[in-house]
Amino acid sequence: MVIVDMAARIDLAVRVITVDTGRLPEETHHMIDTVRDRYGIRVETVFPDASEVGEMVRLHGMNLFYRDGASRLLCCQVRKVRPLERKLESFKAWVVGLRRGQSESRAQLEKAAMDEGRLKLSPLAEWTQEQVRGYLREHDVPRHPLYAAGYTSIGCAPCTRASQPGEEERAGRWWWENGQPKECGIHFTPEGRLRRRVDVLLDEVLQAGETVAAAV
Protein backbone atom coordinates (compact mmCIF):
# COMPACT_ATOMS: atom_id res chain seq x y z
CA MET A 1 0.00 0.00 0.00
CA VAL A 2 2.98 2.36 0.42
CA ILE A 3 3.60 2.19 -3.33
CA VAL A 4 -0.07 2.83 -4.14
CA ASP A 5 -0.22 5.79 -1.76
CA MET A 6 2.99 7.34 -3.12
CA ALA A 7 1.89 6.88 -6.73
CA ALA A 8 -1.54 8.36 -6.05
CA ARG A 9 0.08 11.46 -4.58
CA ILE A 10 2.03 11.91 -7.81
CA ASP A 11 -0.71 11.12 -10.32
CA LEU A 12 -4.18 9.69 -9.69
CA ALA A 13 -4.13 8.32 -13.23
CA VAL A 14 -1.66 5.67 -12.09
CA ARG A 15 -2.61 2.13 -13.11
CA VAL A 16 -2.86 -0.32 -10.22
CA ILE A 17 -2.92 -4.04 -11.02
CA THR A 18 -3.78 -6.95 -8.76
CA VAL A 19 -4.11 -10.67 -9.47
CA ASP A 20 -7.17 -12.49 -8.19
CA THR A 21 -6.07 -16.11 -8.11
CA GLY A 22 -9.48 -17.46 -7.17
CA ARG A 23 -8.15 -18.48 -3.73
CA LEU A 24 -7.73 -15.09 -2.07
CA PRO A 25 -9.02 -14.41 1.45
CA GLU A 26 -12.20 -12.31 1.58
CA GLU A 27 -10.28 -9.58 3.41
CA THR A 28 -8.19 -9.03 0.27
CA HIS A 29 -11.32 -8.44 -1.82
CA HIS A 30 -12.44 -5.87 0.73
CA MET A 31 -9.00 -4.24 0.48
CA ILE A 32 -9.35 -3.84 -3.28
CA ASP A 33 -12.61 -1.96 -2.72
CA THR A 34 -10.93 0.13 -0.01
CA VAL A 35 -8.28 1.27 -2.50
CA ARG A 36 -10.98 2.26 -4.97
CA ASP A 37 -12.91 4.20 -2.31
CA ARG A 38 -9.89 5.92 -0.75
CA TYR A 39 -8.03 6.95 -3.90
CA GLY A 40 -10.65 6.83 -6.63
CA ILE A 41 -8.42 4.42 -8.53
CA ARG A 42 -9.98 1.73 -10.67
CA VAL A 43 -7.96 -1.30 -9.65
CA GLU A 44 -7.34 -3.53 -12.66
CA THR A 45 -8.02 -7.06 -11.48
CA VAL A 46 -6.38 -9.85 -13.46
CA PHE A 47 -7.73 -13.40 -13.41
CA PRO A 48 -6.10 -16.71 -14.41
CA ASP A 49 -7.22 -18.51 -17.54
CA ALA A 50 -10.21 -20.62 -16.50
CA SER A 51 -9.30 -23.49 -18.84
CA GLU A 52 -5.74 -23.67 -17.46
CA VAL A 53 -7.02 -23.71 -13.89
CA GLY A 54 -9.58 -26.37 -14.82
CA GLU A 55 -6.99 -28.65 -16.40
CA MET A 56 -4.57 -28.20 -13.51
CA VAL A 57 -7.24 -29.14 -10.98
CA ARG A 58 -8.41 -32.08 -13.10
CA LEU A 59 -4.88 -33.46 -13.41
CA HIS A 60 -3.47 -32.64 -10.00
CA GLY A 61 -6.33 -31.85 -7.61
CA MET A 62 -7.69 -28.69 -6.01
CA ASN A 63 -5.08 -28.47 -3.24
CA LEU A 64 -2.07 -29.76 -5.17
CA PHE A 65 0.19 -27.16 -3.54
CA TYR A 66 0.42 -29.20 -0.33
CA ARG A 67 1.92 -32.18 -2.20
CA ASP A 68 5.42 -30.92 -3.04
CA GLY A 69 7.34 -27.83 -4.07
CA ALA A 70 6.94 -28.35 -7.81
CA SER A 71 3.17 -28.79 -7.51
CA ARG A 72 2.90 -25.65 -5.40
CA LEU A 73 4.88 -23.65 -7.94
CA LEU A 74 2.71 -25.05 -10.73
CA CYS A 75 -0.35 -23.65 -8.97
CA CYS A 76 1.42 -20.30 -8.59
CA GLN A 77 2.34 -20.35 -12.28
CA VAL A 78 -1.21 -20.99 -13.45
CA ARG A 79 -3.01 -18.77 -10.96
CA LYS A 80 -0.54 -15.88 -10.56
CA VAL A 81 2.52 -15.77 -12.79
CA ARG A 82 1.00 -16.44 -16.21
CA PRO A 83 -1.98 -14.06 -15.74
CA LEU A 84 0.33 -11.25 -14.65
CA GLU A 85 2.76 -11.91 -17.51
CA ARG A 86 -0.09 -11.63 -19.99
CA LYS A 87 -1.19 -8.33 -18.43
CA LEU A 88 2.31 -6.86 -18.41
CA GLU A 89 2.93 -7.56 -22.09
CA SER A 90 1.75 -4.04 -22.96
CA PHE A 91 3.83 -2.32 -20.27
CA LYS A 92 7.35 -0.93 -20.57
CA ALA A 93 7.86 -0.67 -16.79
CA TRP A 94 6.23 -1.59 -13.49
CA VAL A 95 6.74 -0.78 -9.83
CA VAL A 96 6.64 -3.29 -6.97
CA GLY A 97 6.89 -3.06 -3.18
CA LEU A 98 9.66 -5.62 -2.62
CA ARG A 99 12.17 -5.04 0.17
CA ARG A 100 15.51 -6.68 0.89
CA GLY A 101 14.60 -7.32 4.51
CA GLN A 102 11.55 -9.44 3.70
CA SER A 103 13.51 -12.66 3.24
CA GLU A 104 16.91 -14.12 2.45
CA SER A 105 15.92 -14.65 -1.19
CA ARG A 106 15.37 -10.88 -1.55
CA ALA A 107 18.55 -9.73 0.18
CA GLN A 108 20.29 -8.77 -3.08
CA LEU A 109 17.25 -7.07 -4.60
CA GLU A 110 18.09 -4.24 -7.00
CA LYS A 111 16.14 -0.99 -7.04
CA ALA A 112 15.97 -1.09 -10.82
CA ALA A 113 16.45 -4.05 -13.15
CA MET A 114 15.37 -5.30 -16.54
CA ASP A 115 12.96 -8.21 -16.26
CA GLU A 116 11.69 -9.93 -19.41
CA GLY A 117 12.61 -6.84 -21.43
CA ARG A 118 10.68 -4.61 -19.04
CA LEU A 119 11.99 -2.15 -16.43
CA LYS A 120 11.13 -3.29 -12.91
CA LEU A 121 11.43 -0.73 -10.13
CA SER A 122 11.64 -1.56 -6.40
CA PRO A 123 11.86 1.87 -4.72
CA LEU A 124 11.38 0.41 -1.24
CA ALA A 125 14.26 -2.05 -1.56
CA GLU A 126 16.25 -0.49 1.29
CA TRP A 127 13.29 0.25 3.56
CA THR A 128 12.91 -1.55 6.87
CA GLN A 129 9.64 -2.91 8.20
CA GLU A 130 9.54 -0.07 10.73
CA GLN A 131 9.97 2.53 7.98
CA VAL A 132 6.99 1.02 6.19
CA ARG A 133 4.91 1.13 9.37
CA GLY A 134 6.00 4.71 9.99
CA TYR A 135 4.89 5.80 6.53
CA LEU A 136 1.53 4.08 6.96
CA ARG A 137 0.96 5.86 10.28
CA GLU A 138 2.11 9.26 9.05
CA HIS A 139 -0.12 9.23 5.98
CA ASP A 140 -3.01 7.26 7.47
CA VAL A 141 -2.74 4.66 4.72
CA PRO A 142 -5.33 1.84 4.78
CA ARG A 143 -3.93 -1.50 5.95
CA HIS A 144 -5.01 -4.98 5.04
CA PRO A 145 -7.05 -6.23 8.03
CA LEU A 146 -5.09 -9.49 8.27
CA TYR A 147 -1.99 -7.58 9.41
CA ALA A 148 -3.80 -6.91 12.68
CA ALA A 149 -4.20 -10.69 13.05
CA GLY A 150 -0.44 -11.30 12.95
CA TYR A 151 0.09 -11.75 9.22
CA THR A 152 3.26 -10.19 7.85
CA SER A 153 2.87 -11.33 4.23
CA ILE A 154 -0.46 -12.08 2.56
CA GLY A 155 -1.18 -14.33 -0.40
CA CYS A 156 -3.77 -16.99 -1.14
CA ALA A 157 -5.92 -18.08 1.80
CA PRO A 158 -4.85 -21.76 1.99
CA CYS A 159 -1.17 -20.85 1.56
CA THR A 160 -0.81 -18.09 4.13
CA ARG A 161 -0.99 -17.90 7.90
CA ALA A 162 0.13 -15.52 10.63
CA SER A 163 3.86 -15.37 11.34
CA GLN A 164 5.33 -16.21 14.72
CA PRO A 165 7.45 -13.74 16.74
CA GLY A 166 11.05 -13.73 15.52
CA GLU A 167 10.27 -15.27 12.13
CA GLU A 168 11.15 -13.52 8.89
CA GLU A 169 8.33 -11.59 7.25
CA ARG A 170 7.47 -14.24 4.68
CA ALA A 171 7.55 -17.19 7.06
CA GLY A 172 3.77 -17.48 6.97
CA ARG A 173 3.79 -18.19 3.24
CA TRP A 174 3.81 -21.92 2.31
CA TRP A 175 4.82 -22.69 5.90
CA TRP A 176 4.79 -26.46 5.30
CA GLU A 177 7.75 -26.21 2.92
CA ASN A 178 11.27 -26.60 4.27
CA GLY A 179 14.43 -25.31 2.68
CA GLN A 180 12.77 -23.64 -0.31
CA PRO A 181 12.59 -19.91 -1.09
CA LYS A 182 9.28 -18.33 -0.08
CA GLU A 183 8.59 -17.17 -3.62
CA CYS A 184 5.84 -17.81 -6.18
CA GLY A 185 7.87 -17.20 -9.34
CA ILE A 186 6.65 -13.70 -10.17
CA HIS A 187 9.77 -11.99 -8.83
CA PHE A 188 12.29 -14.79 -8.44
CA THR A 189 12.38 -17.95 -10.52
CA PRO A 190 13.36 -21.27 -8.90
CA GLU A 191 16.40 -22.77 -10.56
CA GLY A 192 17.72 -26.22 -11.35
CA ARG A 193 15.82 -29.43 -10.80
CA LEU A 194 12.72 -27.82 -9.28
CA ARG A 195 12.40 -25.39 -12.21
CA ARG A 196 12.59 -28.27 -14.69
CA ARG A 197 9.93 -30.19 -12.79
CA VAL A 198 7.60 -27.17 -12.80
CA ASP A 199 8.06 -26.79 -16.56
CA VAL A 200 7.12 -30.43 -17.09
CA LEU A 201 3.97 -30.10 -15.01
CA LEU A 202 2.97 -26.86 -16.72
CA ASP A 203 3.46 -28.39 -20.16
CA GLU A 204 1.21 -31.26 -19.07
CA VAL A 205 -1.54 -28.81 -18.11
CA LEU A 206 -1.25 -26.76 -21.30
CA GLN A 207 -1.13 -29.79 -23.59
CA ALA A 208 -4.14 -31.33 -21.87
CA GLY A 209 -6.04 -28.11 -22.46
CA GLU A 210 -5.11 -28.10 -26.14
CA THR A 211 -6.26 -31.70 -26.50
CA VAL A 212 -9.64 -30.92 -24.95
CA ALA A 213 -10.06 -27.87 -27.20
CA ALA A 214 -9.22 -29.91 -30.30
CA ALA A 215 -11.70 -32.60 -29.29
CA VAL A 216 -14.49 -30.04 -28.88
SULDA-V630003 format. One record per backbone hydrogen bond with DSSP energy under -1.0 kcal/mol. CO is the residue of the C=O (numbers start at 1). NH is the residue of the N-H. If there is no record, write none. Layout:
# SULDA-V630003
[[CO/NH] [CO/NH]]
This chain:
# SULDA-V630003
[[1/5] [2/6] [3/7] [4/8] [5/9] [6/10] [7/11] [11/14] [16/44] [18/46] [23/157] [25/28] [25/29] [26/30] [27/31] [28/32] [29/33] [30/34] [31/35] [32/36] [33/37] [34/38] [35/39] [36/40] [41/43] [44/18] [46/20] [49/53] [50/54] [51/55] [52/56] [53/57] [54/58] [55/59] [56/60] [57/61] [63/66] [64/67] [68/72] [69/73] [70/74] [71/75] [72/76] [73/77] [74/78] [75/79] [76/80] [76/81] [77/82] [80/84] [81/85] [82/86] [83/87] [84/88] [88/91] [92/119] [94/121] [99/102] [102/170] [103/106] [104/107] [106/109] [111/122] [113/120] [118/115] [119/94] [120/113] [121/96] [122/125] [124/127] [125/100] [128/132] [129/133] [130/134] [131/135] [132/136] [133/137] [134/138] [135/139] [136/141] [144/147] [146/151] [147/150] [150/163] [157/160] [159/174] [164/167] [168/171] [170/173] [172/161] [174/177] [181/183] [192/196] [193/197] [194/198] [195/199] [196/200] [197/201] [198/202] [199/203] [200/204] [201/205] [202/206] [203/207] [204/208] [205/209] [206/210] [207/211] [208/212] [209/213] [210/214] [211/215] [212/216]]
